[in-house]
Amino acid sequence: MAELKSMTPTQVLDVLGRVCPYPLVLTKKTLEKAPSGTLLQVLCDAPASAEDTIPKYCEKNGFVYEAIKLEDKGYWEIYIQKP
């Protein structure tokens, strides 16, 4: 399977500037509404969300995900594939 970051996202969710729990809540709501096969790109600058709550949510729900920290920009790009 290709790396998720090399694929074109179906949808982009920008939660920059939002603090916990909003990035996770908005990610959940977006994925619940999204059709199967959606590749969601989440732009997130909240470390707890990017490194903990969103990855745990993905693992619990069987979503394939990949998080890339953009050090120069100060935020993460999180790619989540909905099965």
C-alpha positions in Angstrom: 0.0 0.0 0.0 1.3 3.5 -0.9 2.1 5.9 1.9 -1.0 7.8 2.8 0.8 11.2 2.6 1.6 10.5 -1.1 -2.1 10.1 -1.9 -4.4 13.0 -2.6 -6.8 13.6 0.4 -10.5 13.4 -0.3 -11.2 15.9 2.4 -9.1 18.3 4.5 -9.9 19.3 8.1 -8.1 22.3 9.5 -8.1 22.4 13.3 -5.1 24.7 13.6 -5.4 26.8 16.7 -8.0 24.5 18.4 -7.1 22.9 21.7 -8.1 19.5 23.1 -10.7 18.0 22.8 -11.8 19.9 19.7 -9.4 18.4 17.2 -10.5 14.9 18.1 -14.2 15.8 18.3 -14.1 17.5 14.9 -12.1 14.6 13.4 -14.7 12.0 14.7 -17.6 14.0 13.4 -16.0 14.4 10.0 -15.1 10.7 9.7 -18.6 9.6 10.9 -20.2 11.6 8.0 -17.5 10.5 5.4 -18.2 7.7 3.0 -16.0 4.5 3.1 -12.7 5.0 1.4 -12.3 8.6 2.4 -8.8 9.9 2.9 -9.0 12.7 5.5 -6.1 15.1 6.0 -6.2 16.8 9.4 -4.0 19.8 10.0 -3.4 20.0 13.7 -1.1 22.0 16.0 -2.2 20.6 19.3 0.5 18.1 20.4 -1.8 16.0 22.7 -4.3 15.6 19.8 -1.7 14.8 17.1 0.4 12.4 19.2 -2.2 10.8 21.5 -5.9 11.2 21.2 -6.3 11.1 17.4 -3.9 8.1 16.9 -5.6 6.2 19.7 -9.0 6.9 18.2 -7.8 5.6 14.8 -6.3 2.4 16.3 -9.5 1.7 18.3 -11.6 2.1 15.2 -9.3 0.2 12.7 -8.5 3.3 10.6 -5.1 3.4 8.8 -3.4 6.6 9.7 -0.1 8.4 9.3 1.1 11.5 11.2 3.8 13.7 9.8 5.2 16.5 12.0 6.2 19.5 9.9 8.8 21.0 12.2 9.3 24.1 10.1 5.6 24.9 10.1 4.9 23.8 13.7 2.0 21.5 13.0 1.1 18.0 12.0 -0.5 16.6 8.9 -2.5 13.5 9.9 -3.8 11.3 7.2 -6.6 8.9 8.1 -8.1 6.4 5.7 -11.7 5.3 6.5 -12.2 1.6 5.6 
